[in-house]
Amino acid sequence: MIAPVFVDTNVFVYARQSNELARQPVAAEWVERLWREESGRTSMQVLSECYTTLTRKIRPAVPRAEAWDFVLGLLTWNPHATDSELLVRARETEDRFGLSWWDSLIVAAAQIQNCALLLTEDLQDQAVYGGVTVHNPFRVGVSEAMAAYQTTPKPVSRHPRRGRPRRSGVTAAAGPRIAR
């Protein structure tokens, strides 16, 4: 199982930019792998930036309908919306790490979605922001980078525990009443 990976705008753009001969195949491999493993995460901010960049900022521009289809497909990743929780976390991130507001929004969205990795060229490679490690996706191959972020599911014992049961954290007053 792979820990969730947050993908920033530049990775999506490179994945669609056919004239980026060095970065396009690497970005496309990242996006494809995250699709296959269902571990990709992003935000509405990133999707908005992606559409704008693909249709207005790169040359040759991606046709609007094609760019929209790409962004629409990424909605299945359940991108994090810009909400009050994100804004508060971004402000804390901005204060704590001295990042720009826009980068703080990206880092905060990755934190909220429990991502172990943030794929971007825009922040310092290997920097750690509140449990999220920045990774420049073009420095190391996809397989090598992903190996470091494998998570192992906890084994489920077929045998019941011995000894006294652990308290559930629910107080007797708040828990259900049991007839004795």
C-alpha positions, -999 to 999 in steps of 0.1 A, spaced: 0 0 0 13 35 -9 9 64 14 -11 93 -1 9 115 -25 -1 152 -31 5 163 -67 11 200 -74 2 219 -106 36 216 -123 35 178 -124 0 178 -140 11 204 -165 43 186 -175 23 154 -179 2 171 -206 30 192 -222 41 173 -252 71 196 -260 87 190 -226 108 160 -238 126 154 -205 99 160 -179 67 149 -198 74 111 -196 84 113 -159 54 134 -149 31 112 -169 45 81 -152 39 97 -118 3 106 -126 -4 72 -142 10 53 -112 -9 74 -87 -41 67 -107 -34 30 -108 -27 28 -70 -54 53 -61 -30 72 -39 -30 105 -57 -43 136 -39 -46 172 -49 -67 203 -42 -92 225 -60 -66 253 -61 -42 230 -80 -69 220 -105 -78 257 -111 -41 265 -117 -37 235 -139 -66 245 -162 -54 281 -164 -18 270 -171 -27 244 -197 -50 268 -216 -33 302 -212 3 300 -200 21 274 -220 29 272 -257 15 255 -275 -16 258 -253 -37 227 -248 -72 231 -264 -97 242 -237 -119 211 -242 -90 188 -238 -76 206 -207 -111 206 -192 -115 168 -198 -81 163 -180 -91 184 -150 -126 169 -149 -110 134 -147 -89 146 -117 -120 153 -98 -122 116 -90 -91 122 -68 -115 141 -45 -95 173 -44 -95 192 -12 -118 223 -13 -107 257 -1 -126 258 31 -121 273 66 -100 244 78 -76 248 49 -73 285 54 -65 282 91 -40 254 85 -24 275 56 -20 305 79 -3 284 105 20 269 79 28 303 65 37 315 100 57 284 110 77 278 79 78 313 62 63 300 29 43 321 5 6 321 9 0 299 -22 26 274 -12 12 273 23 -22 264 8 -6 235 -10 13 222 20 -18 226 42 -40 206 17 -14 179 17 -13 178 55 -51 177 58 -52 147 34 -25 129 54 -1 128 25 34 116 32 48 131 0 43 163 -19 54 162 -56 65 197 -67 94 216 -82 83 247 -64 96 239 -29 130 227 -16 135 190 -24 134 168 8 121 197 30 96 184 56 66 206 65 45 191 93 50 155 83 48 161 46 80 156 26 86 176 -5 99 155 -34 111 169 -68 96 143 -91 123 148 -117 153 140 -95 147 103 -88 127 77 -107 91 69 -97 98 34 -84 128 45 -62 109 74 -47 77 54 -40 97 26 -23 104 50 6 67 57 11 54 22 12 32 15 42 25 -19 56 -10 -26 68 -11 -38 104 -15 -76 106 -48 -87 120 -45 -114 146 -68 -143 144 -65 -148 181 -81 -127 208 -59 -108 232 -52 -122 266 -56 -104 299 -79 -76 308 -96 -57 279 -83 -22 273 -105 7 281 -121 22 251 -116 57 262 -154 62 267 -163 70 303 -189 50 321 -212 79 324 -211 86 286 -212 49 276 -242 26 272 -258 13 304 -254 -24 309 -278 -44 331 -261 -64 358 
